[in-house]
């Protein structure tokens, strides 16, 4: 993986860059649609590429390990071949899912023993086997195995958890560096900063993670219920410590406003289920603001969803038609809304990038945050 | 509407023709995907046109009348404008849905009083207002308001019901012929033959319906639970009575075999929810046979779904990937399966048409029925 830092905004810490993997280039700042089990929910791969213009999508180790299982992904020649997505993929390590989804999890120094949420079967994730699993899944960017503490949590819990994550990171790196990709292209490993909302822990974690000198770094354990000011404060703190010449990934964030603000603080990469999950509930993000499609006011609004952002659904379908589909519980409603929201998220980060390159990001951002977050 | 009969098979009564409406040409025999509330479930309009190659889709009067309601469809300029489907549309009259979905229905000479299955509100459908409603929806082909008797039913019930349908047809024609389309293109009205599985009633109904000399004729009240031999017998009986120079539509039919057999008897048009409904349950129709995607045997079959029939999903996605999506309950699974099944149905009728034109339909059909109905 290569990262070229192209520009830094004069008025803020916002950055524009290019990540290059063996599956193509990624222009940052970038939003990565979440494809948990190898599918971005309700969206065809062709739509991701041509309409949404996604450059990289996420997969999840925990989910893919349980279904369809590794033997099938390996037989296909990796996740790209299995699901037909030929651009870059990043896999989350499964650390978060083990805590949020699995039953009867038990954290030990060795790793985590847990039961599948699907069939109750018992499994062990260790830093070593999670590296092996992600080698087999074949993502371009793989994530270290970490413990994500809940919010709020006691200082001592956060400290112990962070130290465990750091010890696990050493084991992740040793295993990753002593193995090779299985499919002829290169993979890279991103470590994850933890430390809850404690400044000294976040500083310590950022310094430790930076010292590993990997090709990119991630900020975990945020957007888990803490006040948004805390999230921004922790993000700014660690961005100032992380090396400038490597991409920074803020995991699980967020709303359009969260993304624009975190870009201001120096973040390059984002992922979040919000655009697809909220879509299925009838919440539409557009360049003009947020629409609740269940609202009566859209029932006879025959104007297109969001004609300025490009893409098929944003120009082809009207608000009234989408409202009809969502109110009627029709599958196409969720499909249209998911594509609209992801098209908007990718449009938003492309716009952000253009304004960083043009040197007026901060001014544009202050205006745009208000516009895209207003309820229409 | 125009119908040109192009060829009749030498070995059977199969026909090839062209229907022309103000929204384009329809090459027969044709299968019409069902878009009950103005959407073919889980399928984008672009996919219907470009991948599935649908030439005409269905809408449903009962459903569209209740949601989104007529005022919105009229404000849009008709259903074509509302849902963005620019080719032909046929609307079923709602007669069948009033009996199968609505609560507390009461059939009178005037019409049917029923309660909405959505909110319990009371409504009256009459032959006259159902014509008016379909004028407002704006389908190219609209259906007469009929009563569809259940199967099995007593001879006297079937006879009374058929006679009511005939009296209603006269009122439908009077209303239709004294009104005009609302959107500047022409509409046509198809009457519906009833008579359950009683030969003398079917003969009487076919003769009555033919005497109205409308531009096309439909066969209703079949595929409602009767043995398949009865369905074919009734279809053959009425096709032999109906005029040769007008298209014949067998409503609600059916499996690939049903369609190929009914084409042999002289049917030109079909619709059925089977390809989309069964898709969502994991049943896939292909040119090689029927696949239950929940079956373990497909879990590592990385071959494409059905590469010979054309279209995006049939060549792009593998059986193993589709199985993974369906077993995991992922929305994309139902989407892929729906497109595959509809692409196959449209491929099948295109193939049928080519063989009718080539003069070897009967031979091809006997082979194809076995192939497409085998369980793989």
Interface residues (C-beta under 8 A of the other chain):
Chain A: X37 X38 X39 X40 X41 X42 X43 X44 X45 X46 X67 X68 X71 X72 X75 X76 X82 X83 X84 X299 X300 X302 X312 X313 X316 X317 X318 X320 X321 X323 X324 X325 X327 X328 X330 X331 X332 X334 X335 X336
Chain B: X37 X38 X39 X40 X41 X42 X43 X44 X45 X46 X67 X68 X71 X72 X75 X76 X82 X83 X84 X299 X300 X302 X312 X313 X316 X317 X318 X320 X321 X323 X324 X325 X327 X328 X330 X331 X332 X334 X335 X336
